Structure formats: C-alpha cells, structure tokens
Amino acid sequence: MSGKDEFSILNVSTDDIPEDERVPLLREFYRRGVLKAEVEPTDEKPFAASLTSHGLPDAQLVVGGLVGARVIRTKQLVIDGDDSLGLMVNRSGIVEVSARGRDLRLHPGDALLTSAEDVTIYERLSLGNCLSIRVPRRVLAPMIVDIDDAVMRIIPEHAPGLRLLVDYATSLVRERAFAMPALRQLGVAHIHDLMARVLGATDDIHELAGRRGVRAARLRKVKSFIVNNCWQQDLSVATVAQEFGVTTRYLQRLFEADGKTFSSFLTEQRLKRAHRMLREPDFAGRPVSSIAYDVGFGDLSYFNRCFRRAYGATPSGVRSGEAL
C-alpha cells in the first residue's frame, strides 16, 4: 500500500519470459506490489501469470491471475509486521486457499477475507482471474464487530454488496480514476465502506438467523464496545451494562443466546490483542508480562493458561515464530 496521496501501478506478465525466469519475476512482484510471499511452481501446468497492482493510500487492488504455482505467505514472513487484510474475489476458475487449519475452495463469484498475519497458501486449480483488495487492519477493524471472525469464511457471490464492490472497484481501474487525486481519495473511501458492508452482511446472515431485531442490534453494539475497550482491566459485565443502560442479567442473557458468556468473549478479545502484539516487531522488546497487563489481564499465570488453551502454544513460542 502506498503512503498518503501516493499512487503507483505495477504490472507483471510472463508472456515472452523464459520459464526459468518466471518464478523470480513473480517473487519480485509480490515483494514490491502486493505483500511478501514465496512462489513455488507446481507440476500440473506450465507456470504463467498476468497481474496488475494498483498501490493507493490505505488500499491496494490487484487484478489478474496465475496458474501453475503456489503463492505462500510463509511462517518466516508473517513476522514482518504486516497485519493487512485482503479480500479475494474469484472471478473465474477455481482457487484453493489454506490458512488457520482450513482448506477452502473458491468457485466463480466467491470471495474470502485473509490476513497477512496468517501462514497462508494460495493455489489456482484452473484457469481464471481474481480481484484482490488489501487494506490495513486499522481501517476495517473499527467498522466490524470482530474482524477476526470474518477471516477464512467463504462469502458467496450473492452476498449483499459484493457485486457492487466488484463492479465499483473494477470500474475505477478501467476508467483510470485513481490517477486523479480527488477521485482517488473518494474511491478508496467508498471501497472501505463497501468492504465493511460485505463483511458485515456475512456476519448478519449468521447472527440474525435466529435472533432478529433490537436484541441482535444491541448485542452487536455491545460486542463492538468490548472489542475496542477490552484492554481496560476494570471492564466487566457490570460496567458494560451500565454503559448501555441495561441490567447485568439482561446483558448476560444476550451473550448466552449467542452461545457465549460475557467473560469468554472478553477473554477472547484480550487474547487476540496479545497474540497480535507478540507477532509485531514494535513490541519485540516488551516483556510478555507487560503485554499481558496491557491487554487487560491482571494475573500472568491465568494469562499463560488461557493463551495456551486458545492457541496451543506459549506466548514465548508465538513471539519466537516457533508456533503461530
């Protein structure tokens, strides 16, 4: 992604390129134009690629496709501090994406949100192309109740807002609107809003299936408040209930109807925050105990137990890269 007000276009094509030079060419493209990733050719097909990256302030659009290779965000690369989120829309053919213990196949029209913080493997299983939109985590996180819940969940072609997002983004590329500063800023802002709409809509489908109306809307607001304030050690069911003008029992019932307790949701958010901090270079010199306190835990032993239960590894193991 480019800095403030910057705009760049980067193209890569393997046409007329000797086969032994294609993989290094694509690796350089990902290093400069998308995100750091390894490229491994497969045996099934000759390797070919045609991709264009549009670098924008707080956004990056990549259009095109490749075949005969895997693109891998490796264990060694995810510690580079990039926490961006990418929405991949498969426009034709079939793509397989593996991350977080899931192997998902995207058919034409399907979309998927991935995180640069995860070890991820992308492989196109048949000829086709994609539109990928990558934005900083800080842009989307405040707009969605729990952005991590949206990662690695297939968004079907008919999801509300998805077609509008694709048509809008591709039209901006086609009309070269990003070359004009005023349209660039406006276009990126609209893309952010449409992405949030698409991701929020997928949450709504699940959340509202059995819980509609005021209670669902209130629970959504409460969750958003907890996500943004989970680092406060004095945050409790009582303080949140007071914030929203409801009783503690009413708030507890809201969570129970959703299949979780208030305390489990709060702990989950604190652990997610700690997990991100442990993987970010900016916090490499901060003791684990300090991070535990910063995210809202008051007891280091309890933090360590919860962390190991949630991630199957110690905080030190995640920090060192031995476990993710």
VEXDREN-2710 file (C-alpha; in Angstrom, 1 decimal):
% VEXDREN-2710
k/r/px/py/pz
1/MET/0.0/0.0/0.0
2/SER/1.2/3.4/-0.8
3/GLY/1.7/6.3/1.6
4/LYS/-0.6/9.3/1.9
5/ASP/-1.8/10.6/-1.5
6/GLU/0.6/8.3/-3.4
7/PHE/-0.4/6.2/-6.4
8/SER/1.5/3.5/-8.3
9/ILE/0.9/0.8/-10.9
10/LEU/3.0/-2.3/-11.1
11/ASN/2.5/-4.9/-13.9
12/VAL/3.9/-8.4/-14.3
13/SER/3.4/-10.8/-17.2
14/THR/5.2/-14.0/-18.0
15/ASP/4.4/-13.6/-21.7
16/ASP/7.7/-13.8/-23.7
17/ILE/9.6/-14.5/-20.5
18/PRO/11.8/-17.7/-20.4
19/GLU/10.3/-20.2/-17.9
20/ASP/13.4/-20.3/-15.7
21/GLU/13.0/-16.5/-15.1
22/ARG/9.3/-16.5/-14.3
23/VAL/9.3/-17.5/-10.7
24/PRO/12.0/-14.9/-9.7
25/LEU/10.0/-12.3/-11.6
26/LEU/6.8/-13.1/-9.7
27/ARG/8.6/-13.2/-6.4
28/GLU/9.8/-9.6/-7.0
29/PHE/6.3/-8.5/-8.0
30/TYR/4.9/-9.8/-4.7
31/ARG/7.7/-8.2/-2.7
32/ARG/7.1/-4.8/-4.4
33/GLY/3.5/-4.9/-5.4
34/VAL/1.4/-7.0/-3.0
35/LEU/2.8/-8.5/0.2
36/LYS/5.9/-10.6/0.9
37/ALA/5.3/-14.1/-0.2
38/GLU/7.1/-17.1/-1.7
39/VAL/6.2/-18.6/-5.1
40/GLU/6.6/-22.3/-5.7
41/PRO/5.9/-23.8/-9.2
42/THR/3.7/-26.9/-9.3
43/ASP/4.0/-29.8/-11.6
44/GLU/0.5/-29.8/-13.0
45/LYS/0.8/-27.0/-15.6
46/PRO/3.3/-24.6/-17.1
47/PHE/3.7/-21.6/-14.9
48/ALA/2.1/-18.4/-16.3
49/ALA/1.0/-15.1/-14.7
50/SER/-0.5/-11.7/-15.6
51/LEU/-1.1/-9.3/-12.7
52/THR/-1.5/-5.6/-12.2
53/SER/-1.2/-4.0/-8.8
54/HIS/-2.6/-0.5/-8.0
55/GLY/-1.0/0.9/-4.9
56/LEU/-3.2/3.5/-3.2
57/PRO/-3.3/5.3/0.2
58/ASP/-4.7/2.7/2.6
59/ALA/-5.7/0.3/-0.2
60/GLN/-4.2/-2.0/-2.8
61/LEU/-6.0/-3.5/-5.8
62/VAL/-4.6/-6.4/-7.7
63/VAL/-6.3/-7.7/-10.8
64/GLY/-5.3/-10.8/-12.8
65/GLY/-4.3/-14.4/-12.2
66/LEU/-1.6/-17.0/-12.3
67/VAL/-1.5/-20.7/-12.9
68/GLY/1.0/-23.5/-12.2
69/ALA/2.3/-22.1/-9.0
70/ARG/1.5/-21.7/-5.3
71/VAL/1.8/-18.3/-3.5
72/ILE/2.8/-18.8/0.1
73/ARG/2.8/-16.4/3.0
74/THR/5.3/-18.4/5.0
75/LYS/5.9/-18.8/8.7
76/GLN/9.1/-16.8/8.2
77/LEU/7.4/-13.9/6.5
78/VAL/4.4/-13.4/8.8
79/ILE/6.6/-11.9/11.5
80/ASP/7.3/-8.9/9.2
81/GLY/4.7/-6.8/11.0
82/ASP/2.2/-6.6/8.0
83/ASP/-1.3/-7.0/9.5
84/SER/-3.2/-6.1/6.4
85/LEU/-6.5/-7.8/5.4
86/GLY/-7.1/-8.9/1.9
87/LEU/-10.5/-9.6/0.2
88/MET/-10.0/-12.0/-2.7
89/VAL/-12.9/-12.2/-5.1
90/ASN/-12.6/-15.2/-7.5
91/ARG/-14.0/-14.0/-10.8
92/SER/-13.4/-17.2/-12.8
93/GLY/-11.9/-20.7/-12.4
94/ILE/-11.2/-22.3/-9.0
95/VAL/-8.8/-21.1/-6.3
96/GLU/-7.8/-23.0/-3.2
97/VAL/-6.8/-21.1/-0.1
98/SER/-5.4/-22.8/3.1
99/ALA/-5.0/-21.0/6.4
100/ARG/-6.0/-21.4/10.1
101/GLY/-6.4/-25.1/9.6
102/ARG/-8.9/-24.7/6.8
103/ASP/-8.7/-25.7/3.1
104/LEU/-11.3/-23.7/1.2
105/ARG/-12.2/-23.7/-2.5
106/LEU/-13.5/-20.5/-4.1
107/HIS/-15.7/-21.0/-7.1
108/PRO/-16.5/-18.2/-9.6
109/GLY/-18.1/-15.3/-7.7
110/ASP/-17.0/-16.4/-4.2
111/ALA/-14.9/-14.1/-2.0
112/LEU/-12.7/-14.7/1.0
113/LEU/-11.0/-12.5/3.6
114/THR/-7.5/-13.4/4.5
115/SER/-5.0/-11.9/7.0
116/ALA/-1.3/-11.2/6.4
117/GLU/-0.7/-12.3/9.9
118/ASP/-1.6/-15.9/9.0
119/VAL/0.5/-18.5/7.2
120/THR/-1.5/-18.8/4.0
121/ILE/-1.2/-20.8/0.8
122/TYR/-3.0/-19.7/-2.4
123/GLU/-3.2/-22.0/-5.4
124/ARG/-5.2/-21.7/-8.6
125/LEU/-6.6/-25.0/-9.6
126/SER/-7.9/-23.9/-13.0
127/LEU/-7.5/-21.0/-15.4
128/GLY/-9.1/-17.8/-14.2
129/ASN/-8.6/-14.5/-12.6
130/CYS/-9.2/-12.6/-9.3
131/LEU/-9.8/-9.2/-7.9
132/SER/-7.9/-8.7/-4.6
133/ILE/-8.4/-5.7/-2.4
134/ARG/-5.9/-5.3/0.5
135/VAL/-6.3/-2.7/3.2
136/PRO/-4.7/-2.0/6.6
137/ARG/-6.3/-3.8/9.6
138/ARG/-6.8/-0.5/11.4
139/VAL/-9.2/0.6/8.6
140/LEU/-11.6/-2.3/8.8
141/ALA/-11.3/-3.3/12.5
142/PRO/-13.3/-0.4/13.9
143/MET/-16.1/-0.9/11.3
144/ILE/-16.8/-4.5/12.1
145/VAL/-17.7/-6.2/15.5
146/ASP/-14.9/-8.8/15.3
147/ILE/-12.9/-8.7/12.1
148/ASP/-11.1/-12.0/13.0
149/ASP/-14.3/-13.9/12.8
150/ALA/-14.7/-12.8/9.2
151/VAL/-11.3/-14.2/8.2
152/MET/-11.3/-17.5/6.2
153/ARG/-15.1/-17.6/5.8
154/ILE/-16.4/-18.0/2.2
155/ILE/-18.6/-15.1/1.1
156/PRO/-21.0/-16.3/-1.6
157/GLU/-21.5/-14.5/-4.8
158/HIS/-25.0/-13.3/-3.8
159/ALA/-23.8/-11.8/-0.5
160/PRO/-25.3/-8.2/-0.2
161/GLY/-22.9/-5.6/-1.6
162/LEU/-20.3/-8.0/-3.1
163/ARG/-21.3/-7.4/-6.7
164/LEU/-21.5/-3.7/-6.1
165/LEU/-18.0/-3.7/-4.6
166/VAL/-16.5/-5.7/-7.5
167/ASP/-18.2/-3.5/-10.2
168/TYR/-17.2/-0.3/-8.5
169/ALA/-13.6/-1.3/-7.9
170/THR/-13.1/-2.6/-11.5
171/SER/-14.7/0.5/-13.0
172/LEU/-12.3/2.7/-11.1
173/VAL/-9.4/0.7/-12.5
174/ARG/-10.9/0.6/-16.0
175/GLU/-11.6/4.4/-16.1
176/ARG/-8.2/5.2/-14.6
177/ALA/-9.9/7.2/-11.9
178/PHE/-7.1/6.6/-9.4
179/ALA/-4.8/8.8/-11.4
180/MET/-6.8/11.9/-10.2
181/PRO/-6.1/12.8/-6.5
182/ALA/-9.7/13.9/-5.7
183/LEU/-11.3/10.7/-7.2
184/ARG/-8.5/8.6/-5.6
185/GLN/-9.4/9.6/-2.1
186/LEU/-13.1/9.4/-2.7
187/GLY/-12.8/6.0/-4.4
188/VAL/-10.7/4.5/-1.6
189/ALA/-13.2/5.7/1.0
190/HIS/-16.0/4.1/-0.9
191/ILE/-14.1/0.8/-1.2
192/HIS/-13.5/0.8/2.5
193/ASP/-17.2/1.3/3.2
194/LEU/-18.3/-1.3/0.7
195/MET/-15.9/-3.9/2.1
196/ALA/-17.3/-3.2/5.6
197/ARG/-20.8/-3.7/4.2
198/VAL/-19.9/-7.0/2.5
199/LEU/-18.1/-8.3/5.6
200/GLY/-20.8/-7.0/8.0
201/ALA/-23.5/-8.6/5.8
202/THR/-21.9/-12.1/6.2
203/ASP/-22.0/-11.6/9.9
204/ASP/-25.6/-10.5/9.8
205/ILE/-26.6/-13.7/8.0
206/HIS/-25.3/-15.8/10.8
207/GLU/-26.2/-13.6/13.7
208/LEU/-29.8/-12.8/12.6
209/ALA/-30.7/-16.3/11.6
210/GLY/-32.4/-17.0/14.9
211/ARG/-32.0/-13.6/16.7
212/ARG/-33.6/-10.7/15.0
213/GLY/-34.5/-7.1/15.9
214/VAL/-33.5/-5.0/18.8
215/ARG/-31.7/-7.7/20.8
216/ALA/-29.4/-8.6/17.9
217/ALA/-28.6/-4.9/17.2
218/ARG/-27.8/-4.3/20.9
219/LEU/-25.6/-7.3/21.1
220/ARG/-23.7/-6.1/18.1
221/LYS/-23.1/-2.7/19.6
222/VAL/-22.0/-4.3/22.9
223/LYS/-19.5/-6.6/21.2
224/SER/-18.1/-3.6/19.3
225/PHE/-17.7/-1.7/22.5
226/ILE/-15.9/-4.7/24.2
227/VAL/-13.5/-5.2/21.2
228/ASN/-12.5/-1.5/21.3
229/ASN/-12.1/-1.4/25.1
230/CYS/-11.0/-4.9/26.1
231/TRP/-7.6/-3.6/27.3
232/GLN/-9.2/-1.9/30.3
233/GLN/-8.7/-4.1/33.3
234/ASP/-11.8/-2.8/35.1
235/LEU/-14.0/-3.7/32.1
236/SER/-16.8/-6.1/33.5
237/VAL/-20.3/-7.2/32.8
238/ALA/-21.4/-4.6/35.3
239/THR/-19.5/-1.6/33.7
240/VAL/-20.7/-2.5/30.2
241/ALA/-24.3/-3.0/31.4
242/GLN/-24.1/0.5/32.9
243/GLU/-22.6/1.9/29.7
244/PHE/-25.6/0.6/27.8
245/GLY/-28.3/1.3/30.4
246/VAL/-29.3/-2.3/30.9
247/THR/-29.1/-4.8/33.8
248/THR/-26.2/-7.2/34.1
249/ARG/-28.6/-10.2/33.8
250/TYR/-30.1/-8.8/30.6
251/LEU/-26.6/-8.5/29.2
252/GLN/-25.6/-12.0/30.3
253/ARG/-28.7/-13.4/28.6
254/LEU/-27.8/-11.6/25.3
255/PHE/-24.5/-13.4/25.3
256/GLU/-26.0/-16.7/26.4
257/ALA/-28.4/-16.6/23.5
258/ASP/-25.4/-16.1/21.2
259/GLY/-23.7/-19.2/22.5
260/LYS/-21.0/-17.5/24.6
261/THR/-20.7/-15.9/28.0
262/PHE/-19.7/-12.3/28.5
263/SER/-16.4/-13.3/30.2
264/SER/-15.4/-15.8/27.5
265/PHE/-16.0/-13.1/24.8
266/LEU/-13.9/-10.6/26.7
267/THR/-11.1/-13.0/27.3
268/GLU/-11.1/-14.0/23.7
269/GLN/-10.7/-10.4/22.6
270/ARG/-7.8/-9.8/25.0
271/LEU/-6.0/-12.9/23.8
272/LYS/-6.4/-11.9/20.2
273/ARG/-4.9/-8.5/21.0
274/ALA/-2.0/-10.1/22.9
275/HIS/-1.4/-12.6/20.0
276/ARG/-1.1/-9.7/17.5
277/MET/1.3/-7.8/19.8
278/LEU/3.5/-10.8/20.3
279/ARG/4.0/-11.0/16.5
280/GLU/4.6/-7.4/15.8
281/PRO/8.2/-6.1/15.7
282/ASP/7.2/-2.9/17.5
283/PHE/6.6/-4.9/20.7
284/ALA/9.6/-7.3/20.4
285/GLY/11.4/-5.7/23.4
286/ARG/8.4/-5.7/25.7
287/PRO/8.2/-8.5/28.3
288/VAL/5.3/-11.0/27.9
289/SER/4.1/-9.9/31.4
290/SER/3.8/-6.3/30.2
291/ILE/1.8/-7.3/27.1
292/ALA/-0.5/-9.4/29.3
293/TYR/-1.1/-6.4/31.5
294/ASP/-1.5/-4.1/28.6
295/VAL/-4.3/-6.2/27.0
296/GLY/-6.3/-6.3/30.3
297/PHE/-5.0/-9.4/32.3
298/GLY/-4.1/-8.8/35.9
299/ASP/-2.7/-12.3/36.5
300/LEU/0.2/-13.6/34.4
301/SER/-0.4/-17.3/35.3
302/TYR/-4.0/-17.0/34.2
303/PHE/-3.0/-15.2/31.0
304/ASN/-0.5/-18.0/30.2
305/ARG/-3.1/-20.7/30.8
306/CYS/-5.7/-19.0/28.7
307/PHE/-3.2/-18.3/25.9
308/ARG/-2.0/-21.9/25.7
309/ARG/-5.6/-23.2/25.7
310/ALA/-6.6/-20.8/22.9
311/TYR/-3.5/-21.2/20.6
312/GLY/-1.9/-24.5/21.7
313/ALA/1.4/-22.7/22.3
314/THR/3.1/-20.4/24.9
315/PRO/3.3/-16.6/24.3
316/SER/7.1/-17.0/24.0
317/GLY/6.6/-19.7/21.4
318/VAL/4.4/-17.4/19.3
319/ARG/6.8/-14.5/19.7
320/SER/9.8/-16.6/18.5
321/GLY/8.0/-17.9/15.5
322/GLU/8.1/-21.5/16.7
323/ALA/4.3/-21.5/16.9
324/LEU/1.6/-19.4/15.2
END
